Amino acid sequence: METAGMSPKAWYQAACADSGFVCDSRQLAAIEELETLWLQLVEFKAKRNQFLGRSLLSPDVPNGLYIWGGVGRGKTFLMDGFYHCLPYRRKRRIHFHNFMAEVHHEMKLLAHERDPLMALANKMEQSTRLLCLDEFHVDDIADAMILGRLLQALLERGVVLLTTSNFAPDGLYPNGLQRQNFLPAIALLKRDLKVLHLDSDTDYRLLQMARDPLFMLTSDPATELLMQSLFQRLTAGLHCVANTIQVGNIQIPVKRDAREVVWFEFGALCGGNHDQSDYLQIAHRYPTLFISSIPQFNTDNAAAARRFTWLIDVLYDNHVQLVASFAANLTTLYEASALNSEAQRIVSRLTEMQTQRYLALPHQSRGVSLTELLTTQ
């Protein structure tokens, strides 16, 4: 969907007109808030351009939003729609875990500064007016100690925050070590951001995934179109045209990359020199993976089969949803020469990954440790 020049309300109305989209009255309430913020930011930009060169004064920066609710309620979908609609260059959208990994990495680079955290806030303010943080949560003592000062510094410098979370602000970092030291950060979020509860009885992520077969045969002429259709509906058309994604220090080719959904050819993902750390980063970043042309495994492609084993184990452990096309049915995915207990385990996991029980599991990005992320930066 082309979003340039559209307001969030117009964008959502256009999405509702799509035959594959289900509108939600509770999402409409969130859209009203996003529309208000969008108008405030557009007006702020216009006023600021008028002030520059005429006065030292500057208009007040709008307050941001903290949107929280259950898994699959459309928080990321709405945030991404807002992000693409906003006519700003100085904007950034990033998953919270990736954001914190960058924070720790940048602070090491700024260790020579008198106050590395304030130096980082200055650096971020120069490039970002709107910062969209997806899946905001805190489960690490180091993150908790940093966040309060960093968020306050960013807000003081005029950075507008739009965050999504599965938790209300008061539910962040529950029972965490030295949680009392994080309470000022919670108070800051509640004071400087409008807190919006996106409550719904419907898990739209699960609803979309349940409508179509997830595993298909590569030889079926309809497979490519079916995968394209599901990808389009999962991303509401908000996909980018990037040909590669950055994983650690390497670029991996992709067919499509979108709002937390990425599509690979099997050869690009398992045919190269990848290891578990690469797959861990991908599983952390994307709740849903599409993979085309998974071959039948035998002794001739044993190396690729081994990488596929690593991949499925990582996806399974992190509750990543998989849509894929296979050269053979799961019962014959491994030829007799390659069938062993490990192969049987992978087939069992692939079978379970198609079930409603598995699809309803929350994405386990919190299972990825900061240390593992930083070692691949």
TORTOR-144482 format. One record per residue (C-alpha): residue in three letters; x, y, z. Coordinates in nm, 4 decimals, m for minus. Each point is the difference from the previous one (the first is absolute). Example, Ala and Ser with C-alpha at 12.3 -4.5 7.8 and 13.67 -1.06 7.14 Angstrom:
# residues 2
vexpa->ALA u->1.2300 v->m0.4500 w->0.7800 $
vexpa->SER u->0.1370 v->0.3440 w->m0.0660 $
//
This chain:
# residues 377
vexpa->MET u->0.0000 v->0.0000 w->0.0000 $
vexpa->GLU u->0.1323 v->0.3440 w->m0.0907 $
vexpa->THR u->m0.0081 v->0.2074 w->0.3204 $
vexpa->ALA u->0.1758 v->0.3213 w->m0.1068 $
vexpa->GLY u->m0.2147 v->0.2998 w->0.0921 $
vexpa->MET u->m0.2614 v->m0.2062 w->0.1867 $
vexpa->SER u->m0.1011 v->0.0593 w->0.3595 $
vexpa->PRO u->m0.0236 v->m0.3033 w->0.2314 $
vexpa->LYS u->m0.3797 v->0.0153 w->m0.0134 $
vexpa->ALA u->m0.0035 v->0.0044 w->m0.3800 $
vexpa->TRP u->0.2525 v->m0.2820 w->m0.0090 $
vexpa->TYR u->m0.2061 v->m0.2136 w->0.2379 $
vexpa->GLN u->m0.3198 v->0.0653 w->m0.1969 $
vexpa->ALA u->0.1791 v->m0.1114 w->m0.3164 $
vexpa->ALA u->0.1219 v->m0.3133 w->0.1818 $
vexpa->CYS u->m0.3568 v->m0.0716 w->0.1121 $
vexpa->ALA u->m0.1089 v->0.0081 w->m0.3634 $
vexpa->ASP u->0.2416 v->m0.2846 w->m0.0735 $
vexpa->SER u->m0.1958 v->m0.3258 w->m0.0235 $
vexpa->GLY u->0.2652 v->m0.1832 w->0.2020 $
vexpa->PHE u->m0.0055 v->0.2431 w->0.2941 $
vexpa->VAL u->m0.2212 v->m0.0081 w->0.3087 $
vexpa->CYS u->m0.0784 v->0.3371 w->0.1615 $
vexpa->ASP u->m0.0211 v->0.0264 w->0.3770 $
vexpa->SER u->m0.1870 v->0.2607 w->0.2060 $
vexpa->ARG u->0.2762 v->0.0012 w->0.2616 $
vexpa->GLN u->0.2636 v->0.0591 w->m0.2644 $
vexpa->LEU u->m0.2123 v->0.2933 w->m0.1202 $
vexpa->ALA u->0.0391 v->0.1601 w->0.3438 $
vexpa->ALA u->0.3774 v->m0.0372 w->m0.0297 $
vexpa->ILE u->m0.0108 v->0.1455 w->m0.3516 $
vexpa->GLU u->m0.1721 v->0.3111 w->0.1400 $
vexpa->GLU u->0.2928 v->0.0504 w->0.2379 $
vexpa->LEU u->0.2531 v->m0.0636 w->m0.2756 $
vexpa->GLU u->m0.1846 v->0.2444 w->m0.2253 $
vexpa->THR u->0.0269 v->0.2655 w->0.2716 $
vexpa->LEU u->0.3719 v->m0.0611 w->0.0442 $
vexpa->TRP u->0.0509 v->0.0023 w->m0.3785 $
vexpa->LEU u->m0.1757 v->0.3375 w->m0.0314 $
vexpa->GLN u->0.2023 v->0.1410 w->0.2912 $
vexpa->LEU u->0.3283 v->m0.1124 w->m0.1561 $
vexpa->VAL u->m0.0924 v->0.1393 w->m0.3420 $
vexpa->GLU u->m0.0984 v->0.3309 w->0.1626 $
vexpa->PHE u->0.3161 v->m0.0005 w->0.2130 $
vexpa->LYS u->0.2158 v->m0.0401 w->m0.3110 $
vexpa->ALA u->m0.1780 v->0.2831 w->m0.1798 $
vexpa->LYS u->0.0252 v->0.2352 w->0.2998 $
vexpa->ARG u->0.3625 v->m0.0883 w->0.0597 $
vexpa->ASN u->0.0855 v->0.0834 w->m0.3603 $
vexpa->GLN u->m0.1714 v->0.3375 w->0.0472 $
vexpa->PHE u->0.1867 v->0.0731 w->0.3245 $
vexpa->LEU u->0.3432 v->m0.0800 w->m0.1433 $
vexpa->GLY u->0.1692 v->0.3153 w->m0.1214 $
vexpa->ARG u->m0.2558 v->0.2262 w->0.1702 $
vexpa->SER u->0.0252 v->m0.0776 w->0.3681 $
vexpa->LEU u->0.1934 v->m0.1992 w->0.2523 $
vexpa->LEU u->m0.3299 v->m0.1456 w->0.1178 $
vexpa->SER u->m0.1154 v->m0.3441 w->m0.1039 $
vexpa->PRO u->m0.3451 v->m0.1600 w->0.0272 $
vexpa->ASP u->m0.0654 v->m0.2572 w->0.2689 $
vexpa->VAL u->0.0728 v->m0.3574 w->m0.0982 $
vexpa->PRO u->m0.3081 v->m0.2269 w->0.0115 $
vexpa->ASN u->m0.0220 v->m0.2753 w->0.2596 $
vexpa->GLY u->0.0398 v->m0.3531 w->m0.1282 $
vexpa->LEU u->m0.2046 v->m0.3172 w->0.0464 $
vexpa->TYR u->0.0460 v->m0.3231 w->0.1934 $
vexpa->ILE u->m0.2278 v->m0.2669 w->m0.1525 $
vexpa->TRP u->m0.0312 v->m0.3248 w->0.1915 $
vexpa->GLY u->m0.2121 v->m0.3131 w->m0.0291 $
vexpa->GLY u->0.0072 v->m0.3730 w->m0.0639 $
vexpa->VAL u->0.1851 v->m0.1832 w->m0.2740 $
vexpa->GLY u->m0.1478 v->0.0244 w->m0.3496 $
vexpa->ARG u->m0.2304 v->0.2945 w->0.0717 $
vexpa->GLY u->0.1476 v->0.2179 w->m0.2740 $
vexpa->LYS u->0.2371 v->0.2235 w->0.1966 $
vexpa->THR u->0.2913 v->m0.0402 w->m0.2404 $
vexpa->PHE u->m0.2318 v->0.0250 w->m0.2989 $
vexpa->LEU u->m0.1359 v->0.3353 w->0.1182 $
vexpa->MET u->0.3414 v->0.1354 w->0.0954 $
vexpa->ASP u->0.1450 v->m0.0927 w->m0.3377 $
vexpa->GLY u->m0.2925 v->0.1616 w->m0.1807 $
vexpa->PHE u->0.0581 v->0.3195 w->0.1966 $
vexpa->TYR u->0.3731 v->m0.0123 w->m0.0691 $
vexpa->HIS u->m0.0462 v->m0.0320 w->m0.3760 $
vexpa->CYS u->m0.2658 v->0.2728 w->m0.0082 $
vexpa->LEU u->0.2038 v->0.2620 w->0.1859 $
vexpa->PRO u->0.1757 v->0.2341 w->m0.2493 $
vexpa->TYR u->0.3226 v->0.0228 w->0.2002 $
vexpa->ARG u->0.3550 v->m0.0866 w->m0.0973 $
vexpa->ARG u->0.1283 v->m0.0017 w->0.3584 $
vexpa->LYS u->m0.1914 v->m0.3059 w->0.1148 $
vexpa->ARG u->0.1021 v->m0.3495 w->0.0990 $
vexpa->ARG u->m0.1832 v->m0.3240 w->0.0698 $
vexpa->ILE u->0.1855 v->m0.2778 w->0.1833 $
vexpa->HIS u->m0.0748 v->m0.3036 w->0.2159 $
vexpa->PHE u->0.0748 v->0.0692 w->0.3644 $
vexpa->HIS u->0.2540 v->m0.2813 w->0.0356 $
vexpa->ASN u->0.1931 v->0.1264 w->m0.3016 $
vexpa->PHE u->m0.0182 v->0.3500 w->0.1434 $
vexpa->MET u->0.1503 v->m0.1059 w->0.3325 $
vexpa->ALA u->0.2699 v->m0.2030 w->m0.1746 $
vexpa->GLU u->0.0946 v->0.3142 w->m0.1924 $
vexpa->VAL u->m0.0037 v->0.2065 w->0.3195 $
vexpa->HIS u->0.2475 v->m0.2308 w->0.1727 $
vexpa->HIS u->0.2154 v->m0.0180 w->m0.3128 $
vexpa->GLU u->0.0056 v->0.3788 w->m0.0488 $
vexpa->MET u->0.0806 v->0.0631 w->0.3643 $
vexpa->LYS u->0.3116 v->m0.2128 w->m0.0358 $
vexpa->LEU u->0.1042 v->0.2149 w->m0.2958 $
vexpa->LEU u->m0.0698 v->0.3158 w->0.2027 $
vexpa->ALA u->0.1807 v->m0.1216 w->0.3123 $
vexpa->HIS u->0.2549 v->0.2815 w->m0.0352 $
vexpa->GLU u->m0.2731 v->0.2616 w->0.0537 $
vexpa->ARG u->m0.0551 v->0.1472 w->0.3473 $
vexpa->ASP u->m0.3587 v->m0.1275 w->m0.0058 $
vexpa->PRO u->m0.0433 v->m0.2615 w->m0.2765 $
vexpa->LEU u->m0.3764 v->m0.0207 w->0.0493 $
vexpa->MET u->m0.0539 v->0.3730 w->m0.0477 $
vexpa->ALA u->0.2339 v->m0.0031 w->m0.2985 $
vexpa->LEU u->m0.2129 v->m0.2768 w->m0.1490 $
vexpa->ALA u->m0.3202 v->0.1972 w->0.0651 $
vexpa->ASN u->0.1524 v->0.2998 w->m0.1810 $
vexpa->LYS u->0.0941 v->m0.2209 w->m0.2924 $
vexpa->MET u->m0.3472 v->m0.1527 w->m0.0227 $
vexpa->GLU u->m0.1734 v->0.3371 w->0.0225 $
vexpa->GLN u->0.1923 v->0.1273 w->m0.3017 $
vexpa->SER u->m0.1375 v->m0.2738 w->m0.2258 $
vexpa->THR u->m0.3401 v->m0.0833 w->0.1494 $
vexpa->ARG u->m0.3115 v->0.2043 w->0.0754 $
vexpa->LEU u->m0.2383 v->m0.2983 w->0.0171 $
vexpa->LEU u->0.1228 v->m0.3243 w->0.1574 $
vexpa->CYS u->m0.2299 v->m0.3017 w->m0.0325 $
vexpa->LEU u->0.0915 v->m0.2800 w->0.2414 $
vexpa->ASP u->m0.1817 v->m0.3283 w->m0.0565 $
vexpa->GLU u->m0.0565 v->m0.2548 w->0.2796 $
vexpa->PHE u->0.1307 v->0.2173 w->0.2815 $
vexpa->HIS u->0.0822 v->m0.2098 w->0.3045 $
vexpa->VAL u->0.2740 v->m0.0307 w->0.2594 $
vexpa->ASP u->0.1418 v->m0.3260 w->0.1316 $
vexpa->ASP u->0.3653 v->0.0893 w->0.0462 $
vexpa->ILE u->0.1522 v->0.1889 w->0.2938 $
vexpa->ALA u->0.2488 v->0.1787 w->m0.2256 $
vexpa->ASP u->m0.2822 v->0.1232 w->m0.2264 $
vexpa->ALA u->m0.2058 v->0.1099 w->0.2986 $
vexpa->MET u->0.2852 v->0.2094 w->0.1377 $
vexpa->ILE u->0.0593 v->0.1715 w->m0.3333 $
vexpa->LEU u->m0.3550 v->0.0602 w->m0.1206 $
vexpa->GLY u->m0.1149 v->0.2553 w->0.2551 $
vexpa->ARG u->0.2758 v->0.2509 w->m0.0747 $
vexpa->LEU u->m0.0018 v->m0.0670 w->m0.3735 $
vexpa->LEU u->m0.3762 v->0.0409 w->m0.0426 $
vexpa->GLN u->0.0022 v->0.3183 w->0.2062 $
vexpa->ALA u->0.2895 v->0.1409 w->m0.2032 $
vexpa->LEU u->m0.1701 v->m0.0814 w->m0.3302 $
vexpa->LEU u->m0.3297 v->0.1572 w->0.1072 $
vexpa->GLU u->0.1797 v->0.3101 w->0.1283 $
vexpa->ARG u->0.1685 v->0.0329 w->m0.3406 $
vexpa->GLY u->m0.3308 v->m0.0063 w->m0.1844 $
vexpa->VAL u->m0.0042 v->m0.3599 w->m0.1219 $
vexpa->VAL u->m0.3600 v->m0.1239 w->m0.0325 $
vexpa->LEU u->m0.0514 v->m0.3605 w->0.1122 $
vexpa->LEU u->m0.2578 v->m0.2398 w->m0.1383 $
vexpa->THR u->0.0251 v->m0.3369 w->0.1691 $
vexpa->THR u->m0.1897 v->m0.3276 w->m0.0027 $
vexpa->SER u->0.0110 v->m0.2522 w->0.2811 $
vexpa->ASN u->m0.1739 v->m0.3094 w->0.1307 $
vexpa->PHE u->0.0125 v->0.1597 w->0.3459 $
vexpa->ALA u->m0.1511 v->0.3063 w->0.1635 $
vexpa->PRO u->0.2714 v->0.2350 w->0.1300 $
vexpa->ASP u->m0.0592 v->m0.1176 w->0.3569 $
vexpa->GLY u->0.0488 v->m0.3582 w->m0.1181 $
vexpa->LEU u->0.3490 v->0.0584 w->m0.1383 $
vexpa->TYR u->0.2949 v->m0.1813 w->0.1592 $
vexpa->PRO u->m0.2180 v->m0.1924 w->0.2493 $
vexpa->ASN u->0.1925 v->m0.1490 w->0.2924 $
vexpa->GLY u->0.3218 v->0.1222 w->m0.1635 $
vexpa->LEU u->0.3228 v->0.0417 w->0.1908 $
vexpa->GLN u->0.0105 v->0.3471 w->0.1622 $
vexpa->ARG u->m0.3357 v->0.0817 w->m0.1630 $
vexpa->GLN u->m0.0385 v->0.3015 w->0.2280 $
vexpa->ASN u->0.2729 v->0.1693 w->m0.2036 $
vexpa->PHE u->m0.2122 v->m0.0416 w->m0.3147 $
vexpa->LEU u->m0.3147 v->0.1531 w->0.1497 $
vexpa->PRO u->0.0999 v->0.3575 w->m0.1018 $
vexpa->ALA u->0.0181 v->m0.1187 w->m0.3626 $
vexpa->ILE u->m0.3525 v->m0.1404 w->0.0291 $
vexpa->ALA u->m0.1201 v->0.3295 w->0.1472 $
vexpa->LEU u->0.1683 v->0.1838 w->m0.2892 $
vexpa->LEU u->m0.1803 v->m0.2129 w->m0.2598 $
vexpa->LYS u->m0.3359 v->0.0578 w->0.1688 $
vexpa->ARG u->0.0603 v->0.3742 w->0.0325 $
vexpa->ASP u->0.1443 v->0.0835 w->m0.3431 $
vexpa->LEU u->m0.1771 v->m0.2531 w->m0.2246 $
vexpa->LYS u->m0.3705 v->m0.0605 w->m0.0423 $
vexpa->VAL u->m0.0650 v->m0.3588 w->0.1055 $
vexpa->LEU u->m0.2504 v->m0.1828 w->m0.2200 $
vexpa->HIS u->m0.1286 v->m0.3511 w->0.0659 $
vexpa->LEU u->m0.0731 v->m0.1814 w->m0.3271 $
vexpa->ASP u->m0.2350 v->m0.2680 w->0.1287 $
vexpa->SER u->m0.1588 v->m0.2553 w->m0.2300 $
vexpa->ASP u->m0.1342 v->m0.3531 w->0.0146 $
vexpa->THR u->0.1500 v->m0.0861 w->m0.3379 $
vexpa->ASP u->0.3562 v->m0.1048 w->m0.0790 $
vexpa->TYR u->0.0259 v->0.1280 w->m0.3582 $
vexpa->ARG u->0.3413 v->m0.1513 w->m0.0567 $
vexpa->LEU u->m0.1378 v->m0.3434 w->0.0810 $
vexpa->LEU u->m0.3163 v->0.0655 w->m0.2021 $
vexpa->GLN u->0.1991 v->0.0747 w->m0.3144 $
vexpa->MET u->0.2303 v->m0.2979 w->0.0445 $
vexpa->ALA u->m0.2954 v->m0.2351 w->0.0549 $
vexpa->ARG u->m0.1637 v->0.0865 w->m0.3318 $
vexpa->ASP u->0.2568 v->m0.1543 w->m0.2284 $
vexpa->PRO u->0.2205 v->m0.3081 w->m0.0163 $
vexpa->LEU u->0.3434 v->0.0894 w->0.1340 $
vexpa->PHE u->0.1986 v->m0.2760 w->m0.1684 $
vexpa->MET u->m0.0353 v->m0.0494 w->m0.3756 $
vexpa->LEU u->0.1683 v->m0.1933 w->m0.2780 $
vexpa->THR u->0.2423 v->0.1913 w->m0.2164 $
vexpa->SER u->m0.1206 v->m0.1930 w->m0.3058 $
vexpa->ASP u->m0.3581 v->0.1242 w->0.0384 $
vexpa->PRO u->m0.0557 v->0.2896 w->m0.2475 $
vexpa->ALA u->m0.2238 v->0.1765 w->0.2545 $
vexpa->THR u->0.2598 v->0.0038 w->0.2787 $
vexpa->GLU u->0.1804 v->0.3216 w->m0.0917 $
vexpa->LEU u->m0.3227 v->0.1975 w->m0.0310 $
vexpa->LEU u->m0.1326 v->m0.1427 w->0.3274 $
vexpa->MET u->0.3166 v->0.0997 w->0.1826 $
vexpa->GLN u->m0.0078 v->0.3466 w->m0.1557 $
vexpa->SER u->m0.3629 v->0.0458 w->0.1039 $
vexpa->LEU u->0.0650 v->m0.1035 w->0.3605 $
vexpa->PHE u->0.3098 v->0.2203 w->0.0201 $
vexpa->GLN u->m0.2018 v->0.2944 w->m0.1316 $
vexpa->ARG u->m0.2763 v->m0.0498 w->0.2564 $
vexpa->LEU u->0.2369 v->m0.0496 w->0.2940 $
vexpa->THR u->0.1815 v->0.3228 w->m0.0817 $
vexpa->ALA u->m0.2992 v->0.2029 w->m0.1239 $
vexpa->GLY u->0.2109 v->0.0913 w->m0.3025 $
vexpa->LEU u->0.2588 v->0.1831 w->0.2104 $
vexpa->HIS u->0.2997 v->m0.1863 w->m0.1367 $
vexpa->CYS u->0.3226 v->0.1557 w->m0.1135 $
vexpa->VAL u->0.1948 v->m0.0835 w->m0.3118 $
vexpa->ALA u->0.3317 v->m0.0847 w->0.1636 $
vexpa->ASN u->0.1911 v->m0.2796 w->m0.1724 $
vexpa->THR u->0.2014 v->m0.0922 w->0.3098 $
vexpa->ILE u->m0.0113 v->0.0229 w->0.3786 $
vexpa->GLN u->0.2934 v->0.0612 w->0.2305 $
vexpa->VAL u->0.0740 v->m0.2853 w->0.2402 $
vexpa->GLY u->0.3122 v->0.0566 w->0.2035 $
vexpa->ASN u->0.2656 v->0.1051 w->m0.2492 $
vexpa->ILE u->m0.1539 v->m0.1661 w->m0.3049 $
vexpa->GLN u->m0.2784 v->0.0730 w->m0.2472 $
vexpa->ILE u->m0.2511 v->m0.2784 w->m0.0679 $
vexpa->PRO u->m0.2130 v->0.0189 w->m0.3182 $
vexpa->VAL u->m0.3773 v->0.0119 w->0.0553 $
vexpa->LYS u->m0.3032 v->m0.0196 w->m0.2263 $
vexpa->ARG u->m0.1957 v->0.2430 w->0.2178 $
vexpa->ASP u->0.0496 v->0.1757 w->0.3327 $
vexpa->ALA u->m0.2820 v->0.1636 w->0.1925 $
vexpa->ARG u->m0.1475 v->0.0791 w->0.3375 $
vexpa->GLU u->0.1440 v->m0.2925 w->0.1955 $
vexpa->VAL u->m0.0462 v->m0.2402 w->m0.2903 $
vexpa->VAL u->0.2860 v->m0.1039 w->m0.2288 $
vexpa->TRP u->0.0108 v->m0.2339 w->m0.3018 $
vexpa->PHE u->0.3107 v->m0.1990 w->m0.0970 $
vexpa->GLU u->0.0938 v->m0.2494 w->m0.2648 $
vexpa->PHE u->0.1290 v->m0.3141 w->0.1691 $
vexpa->GLY u->0.3394 v->0.0255 w->m0.1710 $
vexpa->ALA u->0.0609 v->0.3498 w->0.1356 $
vexpa->LEU u->m0.0834 v->m0.1055 w->0.3537 $
vexpa->CYS u->0.1458 v->m0.3505 w->0.0270 $
vexpa->GLY u->0.2325 v->m0.0267 w->m0.2969 $
vexpa->GLY u->0.2567 v->0.2500 w->0.1205 $
vexpa->ASN u->0.2458 v->0.0105 w->0.2853 $
vexpa->HIS u->m0.2512 v->0.0741 w->0.2766 $
vexpa->ASP u->m0.0096 v->m0.1205 w->0.3591 $
vexpa->GLN u->m0.2392 v->0.0022 w->0.2944 $
vexpa->SER u->0.0829 v->0.3592 w->0.0951 $
vexpa->ASP u->m0.1226 v->0.1221 w->m0.3402 $
vexpa->TYR u->m0.3235 v->m0.1923 w->0.0382 $
vexpa->LEU u->m0.0383 v->0.1265 w->0.3548 $
vexpa->GLN u->0.0125 v->0.3605 w->m0.1162 $
vexpa->ILE u->m0.2567 v->m0.0698 w->m0.2710 $
vexpa->ALA u->m0.2311 v->m0.1836 w->0.2413 $
vexpa->HIS u->0.0271 v->0.2894 w->0.2410 $
vexpa->ARG u->m0.0778 v->0.2622 w->m0.2602 $
vexpa->TYR u->m0.2824 v->m0.1700 w->m0.1905 $
vexpa->PRO u->m0.3023 v->m0.1748 w->0.1572 $
vexpa->THR u->m0.0861 v->m0.1471 w->m0.3427 $
vexpa->LEU u->0.2280 v->m0.1531 w->m0.2664 $
vexpa->PHE u->m0.0801 v->m0.1037 w->m0.3553 $
vexpa->ILE u->0.2386 v->m0.2473 w->m0.1664 $
vexpa->SER u->m0.0270 v->m0.1138 w->m0.3617 $
vexpa->SER u->0.1276 v->m0.3189 w->m0.1610 $
vexpa->ILE u->0.1112 v->m0.2122 w->0.2938 $
vexpa->PRO u->0.1486 v->m0.3097 w->m0.1681 $
vexpa->GLN u->m0.0237 v->m0.3663 w->0.0849 $
vexpa->PHE u->0.2984 v->m0.0845 w->0.2166 $
vexpa->ASN u->0.2532 v->m0.2749 w->m0.0709 $
vexpa->THR u->0.3725 v->m0.0624 w->0.0328 $
vexpa->ASP u->0.0728 v->0.2363 w->m0.2896 $
vexpa->ASN u->m0.1288 v->0.3078 w->0.1829 $
vexpa->ALA u->0.0948 v->m0.1012 w->0.3525 $
vexpa->ALA u->0.1574 v->0.3392 w->0.0822 $
vexpa->ALA u->m0.3153 v->0.1877 w->m0.0939 $
vexpa->ALA u->m0.2067 v->m0.2552 w->0.1913 $
vexpa->ARG u->0.2110 v->0.0647 w->0.3078 $
vexpa->ARG u->m0.0548 v->0.3759 w->m0.0246 $
vexpa->PHE u->m0.3710 v->m0.0645 w->m0.0494 $
vexpa->THR u->0.0032 v->m0.1964 w->0.3266 $
vexpa->TRP u->0.1581 v->0.2968 w->0.1799 $
vexpa->LEU u->m0.2529 v->0.2348 w->m0.1587 $
vexpa->ILE u->m0.3092 v->m0.2003 w->0.0969 $
vexpa->ASP u->0.1260 v->m0.0501 w->0.3550 $
vexpa->VAL u->0.0499 v->0.3756 w->0.0409 $
vexpa->LEU u->m0.3355 v->0.0865 w->m0.1598 $
vexpa->TYR u->m0.1798 v->m0.2564 w->0.2125 $
vexpa->ASP u->0.1620 v->0.1105 w->0.3256 $
vexpa->ASN u->m0.0932 v->0.3638 w->m0.0697 $
vexpa->HIS u->m0.3556 v->m0.0807 w->m0.1158 $
vexpa->VAL u->0.0591 v->0.1428 w->m0.3472 $
vexpa->GLN u->m0.2757 v->m0.0740 w->m0.2495 $
vexpa->LEU u->0.1096 v->m0.1680 w->m0.3221 $
vexpa->VAL u->m0.1544 v->0.0091 w->m0.3470 $
vexpa->ALA u->0.1916 v->m0.2137 w->m0.2475 $
vexpa->SER u->0.0009 v->m0.1895 w->m0.3256 $
vexpa->PHE u->0.1583 v->m0.3467 w->m0.0090 $
vexpa->ALA u->0.1190 v->m0.2284 w->m0.2752 $
vexpa->ALA u->m0.1582 v->m0.2939 w->0.1876 $
vexpa->ASN u->m0.2598 v->m0.0661 w->0.2668 $
vexpa->LEU u->0.1268 v->m0.0080 w->0.3562 $
vexpa->THR u->m0.0278 v->m0.3795 w->0.0097 $
vexpa->THR u->0.2567 v->m0.0240 w->m0.2814 $
vexpa->LEU u->0.1957 v->0.3208 w->0.0668 $
vexpa->TYR u->0.3032 v->m0.2094 w->0.0942 $
vexpa->GLU u->0.1004 v->m0.2836 w->m0.2301 $
vexpa->ALA u->0.0774 v->m0.3300 w->0.1684 $
vexpa->SER u->0.3739 v->0.0667 w->m0.0198 $
vexpa->ALA u->m0.0406 v->0.3223 w->0.2031 $
vexpa->LEU u->m0.2694 v->m0.1149 w->0.2426 $
vexpa->ASN u->0.1178 v->m0.0205 w->0.3605 $
vexpa->SER u->m0.1247 v->0.0974 w->0.3429 $
vexpa->GLU u->0.0914 v->0.3665 w->m0.0569 $
vexpa->ALA u->m0.1900 v->0.0089 w->m0.3290 $
vexpa->GLN u->m0.3006 v->m0.1595 w->0.1675 $
vexpa->ARG u->0.0107 v->0.2695 w->0.2672 $
vexpa->ILE u->m0.0001 v->0.2765 w->m0.2613 $
vexpa->VAL u->m0.2953 v->m0.1560 w->m0.1834 $
vexpa->SER u->m0.1842 v->m0.0231 w->0.3316 $
vexpa->ARG u->0.0689 v->0.3662 w->0.0723 $
vexpa->LEU u->m0.1085 v->0.1051 w->m0.3492 $
vexpa->THR u->m0.3227 v->m0.1924 w->0.0484 $
vexpa->GLU u->m0.0650 v->0.1732 w->0.3313 $
vexpa->MET u->0.0791 v->0.3419 w->m0.1486 $
vexpa->GLN u->m0.3144 v->m0.0310 w->m0.2130 $
vexpa->THR u->m0.2323 v->m0.0504 w->0.2969 $
vexpa->GLN u->m0.2282 v->0.2619 w->0.1515 $
vexpa->ARG u->0.1620 v->m0.0542 w->0.3385 $
vexpa->TYR u->0.3436 v->0.0926 w->m0.1349 $
vexpa->LEU u->m0.1290 v->0.2928 w->m0.2075 $
vexpa->ALA u->m0.1648 v->0.1478 w->0.3090 $
vexpa->LEU u->0.3292 v->0.0118 w->0.1927 $
vexpa->PRO u->0.1529 v->0.3470 w->0.0508 $
vexpa->HIS u->0.3172 v->0.0765 w->m0.1888 $
vexpa->GLN u->0.2875 v->m0.0711 w->0.2357 $
vexpa->SER u->0.2336 v->0.2860 w->m0.0939 $
vexpa->ARG u->0.0661 v->0.0455 w->0.3705 $
vexpa->GLY u->0.1833 v->m0.3312 w->m0.0074 $
vexpa->VAL u->0.2837 v->0.1551 w->m0.1971 $
vexpa->SER u->0.2754 v->0.1234 w->0.2265 $
vexpa->LEU u->0.1687 v->0.3348 w->m0.0419 $
vexpa->THR u->0.3417 v->m0.1641 w->0.0091 $
vexpa->GLU u->m0.0857 v->m0.2200 w->m0.2957 $
vexpa->LEU u->m0.1178 v->0.3021 w->m0.1957 $
vexpa->LEU u->0.3056 v->0.2107 w->0.0716 $
vexpa->THR u->0.2466 v->m0.2729 w->m0.0922 $
vexpa->THR u->m0.1333 v->0.0119 w->m0.3553 $
vexpa->GLN u->m0.0048 v->0.3791 w->m0.0360 $
//
